[in-house]
Amino acid sequence: MRTEIDLHVMQDIGAIIRAGAPAIEPLSAELKALLEALRRVTPQG
C-alpha cells in the first residue's frame, strides 16, 4: 500500500516539475530532492 502511494506521489511530483509551472519554481529544487529520495526508497519493479 505504502509503495503504491509513493509511486503516485512520485508521478505527481514528476508531472509538476515537467510542467515547469512558474508558481512552483521556487520549490522545484526541493521537489526534485524529494523525488530523488522517494526513488531511492521505492522498490523498482
N, CA, C and O atoms as CSV, one atom per row, in Angstrom:
chain,resi,resn,atom,element,x,y,z
A,1,MET,N,N,0.835,-1.203,0.000
A,1,MET,CA,C,0.000,0.000,0.000
A,1,MET,C,C,0.870,1.254,0.000
A,1,MET,O,O,0.672,2.153,-0.817
A,2,ARG,N,N,1.838,1.312,0.922
A,2,ARG,CA,C,2.691,2.493,1.004
A,2,ARG,C,C,3.482,2.693,-0.289
A,2,ARG,O,O,3.651,3.822,-0.750
A,3,THR,N,N,3.964,1.597,-0.869
A,3,THR,CA,C,4.719,1.707,-2.115
A,3,THR,C,C,3.849,2.277,-3.220
A,3,THR,O,O,4.316,3.089,-4.020
A,4,GLU,N,N,2.575,1.858,-3.277
A,4,GLU,CA,C,1.655,2.385,-4.273
A,4,GLU,C,C,1.486,3.887,-4.116
A,4,GLU,O,O,1.511,4.629,-5.097
A,5,ILE,N,N,1.314,4.331,-2.870
A,5,ILE,CA,C,1.140,5.758,-2.597
A,5,ILE,C,C,2.395,6.522,-3.012
A,5,ILE,O,O,2.302,7.566,-3.657
A,6,ASP,N,N,3.578,6.001,-2.642
A,6,ASP,CA,C,4.830,6.658,-3.009
A,6,ASP,C,C,4.956,6.787,-4.522
A,6,ASP,O,O,5.407,7.813,-5.032
A,7,LEU,N,N,4.553,5.735,-5.234
A,7,LEU,CA,C,4.647,5.770,-6.690
A,7,LEU,C,C,3.764,6.868,-7.252
A,7,LEU,O,O,4.180,7.604,-8.147
A,8,HIS,N,N,2.545,6.986,-6.734
A,8,HIS,CA,C,1.644,8.031,-7.209
A,8,HIS,C,C,2.200,9.416,-6.881
A,8,HIS,O,O,2.112,10.330,-7.700
A,9,VAL,N,N,2.763,9.572,-5.701
A,9,VAL,CA,C,3.359,10.854,-5.311
A,9,VAL,C,C,4.511,11.197,-6.253
A,9,VAL,O,O,4.629,12.332,-6.713
A,10,MET,N,N,5.360,10.208,-6.535
A,10,MET,CA,C,6.482,10.433,-7.449
A,10,MET,C,C,5.984,10.887,-8.813
A,10,MET,O,O,6.539,11.814,-9.404
A,11,GLN,N,N,4.932,10.232,-9.318
A,11,GLN,CA,C,4.397,10.580,-10.633
A,11,GLN,C,C,3.828,11.994,-10.619
A,11,GLN,O,O,4.025,12.759,-11.564
A,12,ASP,N,N,3.118,12.340,-9.539
A,12,ASP,CA,C,2.527,13.679,-9.434
A,12,ASP,C,C,3.615,14.753,-9.395
A,12,ASP,O,O,3.528,15.763,-10.093
A,13,ILE,N,N,4.642,14.523,-8.572
A,13,ILE,CA,C,5.724,15.497,-8.457
A,13,ILE,C,C,6.463,15.620,-9.786
A,13,ILE,O,O,6.812,16.720,-10.214
A,14,GLY,N,N,6.695,14.479,-10.433
A,14,GLY,CA,C,7.371,14.491,-11.724
A,14,GLY,C,C,6.597,15.304,-12.754
A,14,GLY,O,O,7.180,16.055,-13.536
A,15,ALA,N,N,5.278,15.142,-12.743
A,15,ALA,CA,C,4.427,15.879,-13.685
A,15,ALA,C,C,4.505,17.379,-13.418
A,15,ALA,O,O,4.557,18.181,-14.350
A,16,ILE,N,N,4.513,17.753,-12.138
A,16,ILE,CA,C,4.602,19.172,-11.773
A,16,ILE,C,C,5.940,19.755,-12.249
A,16,ILE,O,O,5.984,20.841,-12.826
A,17,ILE,N,N,7.016,19.023,-11.998
A,17,ILE,CA,C,8.340,19.507,-12.397
A,17,ILE,C,C,8.426,19.632,-13.918
A,17,ILE,O,O,8.948,20.622,-14.431
A,18,ARG,N,N,7.917,18.634,-14.635
A,18,ARG,CA,C,7.969,18.681,-16.107
A,18,ARG,C,C,7.126,19.826,-16.655
A,18,ARG,O,O,7.475,20.432,-17.668
A,19,ALA,N,N,6.020,20.117,-15.987
A,19,ALA,CA,C,5.152,21.211,-16.439
A,19,ALA,C,C,5.866,22.558,-16.286
A,19,ALA,O,O,5.624,23.490,-17.052
A,20,GLY,N,N,6.744,22.644,-15.290
A,20,GLY,CA,C,7.518,23.867,-15.100
A,20,GLY,C,C,6.650,25.063,-14.756
A,20,GLY,O,O,6.955,26.185,-15.162
A,21,ALA,N,N,5.584,24.844,-14.023
A,21,ALA,CA,C,4.690,25.944,-13.661
A,21,ALA,C,C,5.465,27.010,-12.884
A,21,ALA,O,O,6.173,26.680,-11.933
A,22,PRO,N,N,5.342,28.280,-13.274
A,22,PRO,CA,C,6.071,29.358,-12.603
A,22,PRO,C,C,5.831,29.387,-11.102
A,22,PRO,O,O,6.725,29.746,-10.335
A,23,ALA,N,N,4.632,29.013,-10.681
A,23,ALA,CA,C,4.287,29.069,-9.263
A,23,ALA,C,C,5.126,28.111,-8.425
A,23,ALA,O,O,5.347,28.356,-7.239
A,24,ILE,N,N,5.596,27.017,-9.033
A,24,ILE,CA,C,6.360,26.041,-8.249
A,24,ILE,C,C,7.865,26.183,-8.449
A,24,ILE,O,O,8.641,25.415,-7.879
A,25,GLU,N,N,8.279,27.152,-9.247
A,25,GLU,CA,C,9.712,27.323,-9.493
A,25,GLU,C,C,10.534,27.437,-8.207
A,25,GLU,O,O,11.571,26.783,-8.099
A,26,PRO,N,N,10.110,28.242,-7.228
A,26,PRO,CA,C,10.910,28.346,-6.004
A,26,PRO,C,C,11.041,27.011,-5.268
A,26,PRO,O,O,11.991,26.811,-4.511
A,27,LEU,N,N,10.098,26.106,-5.487
A,27,LEU,CA,C,10.112,24.833,-4.791
A,27,LEU,C,C,10.709,23.715,-5.625
A,27,LEU,O,O,10.911,22.610,-5.121
A,28,SER,N,N,10.997,23.983,-6.897
A,28,SER,CA,C,11.378,22.899,-7.790
A,28,SER,C,C,12.613,22.129,-7.314
A,28,SER,O,O,12.662,20.907,-7.452
A,29,ALA,N,N,13.600,22.816,-6.763
A,29,ALA,CA,C,14.793,22.122,-6.275
A,29,ALA,C,C,14.439,21.196,-5.117
A,29,ALA,O,O,14.937,20.074,-5.036
A,30,GLU,N,N,13.576,21.672,-4.222
A,30,GLU,CA,C,13.146,20.852,-3.101
A,30,GLU,C,C,12.307,19.675,-3.584
A,30,GLU,O,O,12.447,18.560,-3.080
A,31,LEU,N,N,11.445,19.917,-4.551
A,31,LEU,CA,C,10.618,18.845,-5.097
A,31,LEU,C,C,11.482,17.788,-5.772
A,31,LEU,O,O,11.232,16.592,-5.629
A,32,LYS,N,N,12.494,18.228,-6.503
A,32,LYS,CA,C,13.391,17.284,-7.168
A,32,LYS,C,C,14.140,16.447,-6.135
A,32,LYS,O,O,14.320,15.244,-6.325
A,33,ALA,N,N,14.579,17.079,-5.037
A,33,ALA,CA,C,15.274,16.346,-3.982
A,33,ALA,C,C,14.340,15.315,-3.345
A,33,ALA,O,O,14.747,14.187,-3.065
A,34,LEU,N,N,13.086,15.713,-3.120
A,34,LEU,CA,C,12.106,14.795,-2.557
A,34,LEU,C,C,11.847,13.640,-3.514
A,34,LEU,O,O,11.754,12.489,-3.089
A,35,LEU,N,N,11.733,13.941,-4.793
A,35,LEU,CA,C,11.513,12.906,-5.792
A,35,LEU,C,C,12.670,11.908,-5.800
A,35,LEU,O,O,12.453,10.698,-5.866
A,36,GLU,N,N,13.891,12.417,-5.733
A,36,GLU,CA,C,15.055,11.531,-5.706
A,36,GLU,C,C,15.046,10.657,-4.453
A,36,GLU,O,O,15.366,9.470,-4.521
A,37,ALA,N,N,14.682,11.242,-3.309
A,37,ALA,CA,C,14.614,10.470,-2.063
A,37,ALA,C,C,13.571,9.367,-2.181
A,37,ALA,O,O,13.804,8.238,-1.750
A,38,LEU,N,N,12.422,9.696,-2.765
A,38,LEU,CA,C,11.371,8.695,-2.947
A,38,LEU,C,C,11.838,7.597,-3.892
A,38,LEU,O,O,11.528,6.425,-3.677
A,39,ARG,N,N,12.569,7.956,-4.921
A,39,ARG,CA,C,13.080,6.951,-5.858
A,39,ARG,C,C,14.008,5.979,-5.146
A,39,ARG,O,O,13.996,4.781,-5.426
A,40,ARG,N,N,14.809,6.496,-4.230
A,40,ARG,CA,C,15.753,5.632,-3.511
A,40,ARG,C,C,15.042,4.650,-2.593
A,40,ARG,O,O,15.499,3.518,-2.438
A,41,VAL,N,N,13.922,5.063,-1.973
A,41,VAL,CA,C,13.252,4.187,-1.006
A,41,VAL,C,C,12.150,3.341,-1.630
A,41,VAL,O,O,11.639,2.427,-0.982
A,42,THR,N,N,11.773,3.626,-2.876
A,42,THR,CA,C,10.712,2.865,-3.534
A,42,THR,C,C,11.319,1.766,-4.388
A,42,THR,O,O,12.137,2.048,-5.263
A,43,PRO,N,N,10.933,0.521,-4.150
A,43,PRO,CA,C,11.446,-0.590,-4.961
A,43,PRO,C,C,11.106,-0.398,-6.435
A,43,PRO,O,O,9.979,-0.042,-6.777
A,44,GLN,N,N,12.071,-0.631,-7.289
A,44,GLN,CA,C,11.817,-0.528,-8.725
A,44,GLN,C,C,11.265,-1.853,-9.228
A,44,GLN,O,O,11.841,-2.911,-8.974
A,45,GLY,N,N,10.126,-1.790,-9.954
A,45,GLY,CA,C,9.520,-3.035,-10.363
A,45,GLY,C,C,8.958,-3.050,-11.724
A,45,GLY,O,O,8.422,-4.069,-12.159
